[in-house]
Amino acid sequence: MTKEEAVIRSILGPVRSEIRTFACAVGVTVHLLFDEKMSQDDIRVTKHVYPEVAKRTGKSYASVSRKLERMGNLCWDNLGEEGRKMYIGRQLRDIRAPRDMLFYLAFYCYFDKPYYEVLEEMPELLFQGGEKT
């Protein structure tokens, strides 16, 4: 089990949903942010993440798109207040889009810290991607 899968399982528990596609998308997001050093604003999930996940998983683009949206929303719904504090680092009322979960979980998987905690320590990551310190 990959770190991404373990984090998603810790949020969702033993669900029947197939999480590997979402875990792959989190991994691709980690790669784009921290290996390719792309800023979050430059990453277009429909252009950069979905096609790569489709290629890696052998699924269609449409299937990947649907699965990622469902899993992003499912993760958000299952986090609750404590989970949001643990994985995101802040109490949010809602996410703008399921893609936000990709960024929150990518930061958590890479740094082992919540998204907003990392950004407080390294605000430059918002604009230029970055390296683990």
N, C-alpha and C positions, 0 to 999 in steps of 0.2 A: 504494500500500500504506500502510495506517495504521500509526502507531507501535505499536499493540497487535498488529497482524498481524506486524510486523517482529520484535517481541520473541518472539512465539510461534514464528515461523519460526526464530529463532536458537536456541530450545530444541529444537525438533523436527526441524529440518533440512527437506530436501525430501520431505515425506511426502505421501501421496495423500489423507490425511484433509482434510476441508473444515474450515478453521480460522476462517472468517469469523464463524460463530455464536459461537464462544468469544471471539474478538476483540471482537465487539459486546458481549458480556456484561462483558468487562473494561472497555470504554468506559462502559457503563451504571454499573458499580461506581465508576469514577472520578467520574462525574457526581454520583452519590449522596453519595459521601464528601466531595468537594471543592467542588462547586457548591451542592449542597443542604445540605451540612454535617451529614449524618447520621452518627452514630457507628456503628462496626462492629456493636455489639450491637443497634442498632435496625434494621439492614438484614436483612431476611428475603429470602433469594434467591428462595424460592418465591413470595413476594408482591410483591417490588419489582423483582427482576432478570428472572426467567424471563418474566413476562407482557410486559415492555417489549421484551425481545429477540424474543419471538414476534411482537409487533406490528411491530417494525422489519424483521424478516427475512421475514415472511409465512409463517412455519412454525407448526405447532401447538405448544401448550404442552408436550404430551407429547414431541414430537420435540426441542424445545429442551432439555427436562430431561435426556433421554437423552444428547444430544450434549454438553452441558456437563459432565455427570458423566464421560463417557468422556474428553473432552479434558482435564479437570482431572487425572484419574488418569494419562493419557498424558504430560502435561507433568511431573508429579511423577516418574514412572518414568524419564523421559529427562534429568532435571536432573543426577543424579549428585552427587558431593560438591562438585566445583568449581562447578557450576551453582547448587547450593543456597546456597553461600556468596555467589555473585555476585548472584543474584536475591532471595534470602530474607535473607541476612546471618547465617545461623546454620546449624549442622549439626543437622538434625532427623531423627529416625528414621522418622517417618511423619507424615502430615497426618491431622487428625481427620476431614475430609471433603473432597471435591473442591472445595467452595466456598472453602476456604482459599486455593487457588491464585488465585481471583479477587481476593482482597485482596492477596496477595503481588505479583501482577502489576500490579494497579491502582496500588499504591504505587510500584513500579519505573517504570511508564510515566509517572507524574505527576512524580516527584521525580528520576528517573534515579539512584536509590540503592536499595539493598536495604531491605526492610520493617523489619527490626530495627534497622538503622542509623538510619533516619528516626525510629523510635520512641524511640531513645536520645536523639536531639536534641530531639524534640518529643513527649514522652509524652502530652500533652493530646489528641493526635489519636485516641487510643484511645477517648476519651469524648465528643468533640464534633465530630468531623470536622475539617477545617482548611484552611488556606490555605498555598500554597507560599511559602516565605521565601527 
